[in-house]
Amino acid sequence: MADVQKQMQALSDEFQQLQTELDGLVEARQKLESQQQENEGVRKEFHSLDDEANIYKLIGPVLLKQDKNEALMAVNGRLDFIEKEIKRIEGQIKENQEKSDKKRAEVLQYQSQMQQQAAAASASA
């Protein structure tokens, strides 16, 4: 009986660890989606500007003038990177959820086994 309880505790701990990892992954995806929205807004602003508009980039405490095409390419590059990161993290989230589902099933199986052993012990007593 003690063996089953130790296994149950270990499985429960593993399941909790997976849930913690999932929370971190979801938070990372939310941050990326926020960055994606910000960069989409910047790109829309760039498209509304004429080609001669002054664009400045903040580098440390200094604003440096930047060419519109160069700035647009930088924003597009960031958006591409963010989209790839979102896809990568979504893959990790899916993998984590599959592992969590398997652990949940194992936990339920051990709970059932413990209940059966308890019922058998009380029936024989």
Disulfide bonds with the S-S distance in Angstrom:
none
